[in-house]
Amino acid sequence: MNDIVLKKDEKCFVMCDCYGHVLFLEKDEGLTYFSVYETAYTGGKLSWYERIRWCWNIILTGKPYTDSFVLNNNKSKELANFLS
């Protein structure tokens, strides 16, 4: 199975090995944006509490992702060197 879910232009989705999270990477004007999304699917049906919690988080923050951080080109290259 291909772990890179989608790679197009300057955007890429990478599925976590636990299949509970997705990493979204986007390059724009010398910066790299990393956003972590929870897939919220673990094989079972979500409880009403979990469904409301997910909706409420999006209503409050306007963002469906768990966390986000930004790296400039130099830090992105350092990260790439560290990972390889």
C-alpha positions as CSV (number, residue, x, y, z in Angstrom):
1,M,0.0,0.0,0.0
2,N,1.3,3.5,-0.9
3,D,1.7,5.5,2.3
4,I,1.7,8.8,0.4
5,V,-2.1,9.3,0.0
6,L,-1.9,12.3,-2.3
7,K,1.0,14.2,-3.8
8,K,0.2,17.0,-6.2
9,D,2.0,20.3,-6.9
10,E,3.3,21.5,-3.6
11,K,1.0,19.5,-1.4
12,C,1.2,16.0,0.1
13,F,-0.9,13.8,2.5
14,V,0.9,11.1,4.4
15,M,-1.0,8.4,6.3
16,C,0.3,7.5,9.8
17,D,1.2,3.8,10.3
18,C,-1.5,3.6,13.0
19,Y,-4.1,4.8,10.4
20,G,-5.4,7.2,13.0
21,H,-3.7,10.4,11.7
22,V,-2.8,12.1,8.4
23,L,0.1,14.5,8.0
24,F,-0.6,17.3,5.4
25,L,2.4,19.1,4.0
26,E,2.1,22.2,1.9
27,K,4.9,24.4,0.5
28,D,4.1,28.1,-0.2
29,E,6.4,31.1,-0.7
30,G,9.5,29.6,1.0
31,L,7.6,28.1,4.0
32,T,6.5,24.5,4.6
33,Y,3.3,24.0,6.5
34,F,2.7,20.8,8.5
35,S,-0.8,20.0,9.7
36,V,-1.9,16.9,11.6
37,Y,-5.4,15.6,11.0
38,E,-7.0,12.8,13.0
39,T,-8.9,10.4,10.8
40,A,-11.3,9.6,13.7
41,Y,-11.9,6.2,12.4
42,T,-10.5,3.2,14.3
43,G,-12.7,0.6,12.8
44,G,-15.8,1.1,14.9
45,K,-18.7,3.5,15.0
46,L,-18.1,6.8,16.8
47,S,-20.2,7.5,19.9
48,W,-22.5,10.5,19.9
49,Y,-20.1,12.2,22.4
50,E,-17.2,11.8,19.9
51,R,-19.3,13.0,17.0
52,I,-20.4,16.1,18.9
53,R,-16.8,16.7,20.2
54,W,-15.5,16.6,16.6
55,C,-18.1,19.0,15.4
56,W,-17.7,21.3,18.4
57,N,-13.9,21.5,17.8
58,I,-14.5,22.6,14.2
59,I,-17.1,25.1,15.3
60,L,-14.9,26.7,17.9
61,T,-11.6,26.7,16.0
62,G,-12.8,26.6,12.4
63,K,-10.0,24.0,11.8
64,P,-10.5,20.2,11.5
65,Y,-6.8,19.5,12.3
66,T,-5.2,18.7,15.6
67,D,-2.1,20.7,15.4
68,S,-0.1,22.7,12.9
69,F,3.4,24.1,12.6
70,V,5.5,26.0,9.9
71,L,9.1,25.6,8.8
72,N,11.2,27.8,6.6
73,N,13.2,26.3,3.8
74,N,16.4,25.9,5.9
75,K,14.6,24.1,8.7
76,S,12.7,21.9,6.1
77,K,16.1,20.9,4.6
78,E,17.5,20.2,8.1
79,L,14.4,18.0,8.9
80,A,14.8,16.2,5.5
81,N,18.5,15.5,6.3
82,F,17.6,14.2,9.8
83,L,14.9,11.9,8.4
84,S,17.1,10.4,5.7
